[in-house]
Amino acid sequence: MKRRLIAMKKIGAILLFAVNLLTFIYGLGFLFGEEDTTLKQK
């Protein structure tokens, strides 16, 4: 039971890290994407 709990905690941490990383990358892409569209409009 204890081993399973540790494994779940590890998986949870990895998932949390992955979600944060994806959000960060998406945020950066959105920022650069917005800049690109404004430059093209000028």
HELIX and SHEET records of a PDB file:
HELIX    1   1 LYS A    2  GLN A   41  1                                  40    
END                                                                             
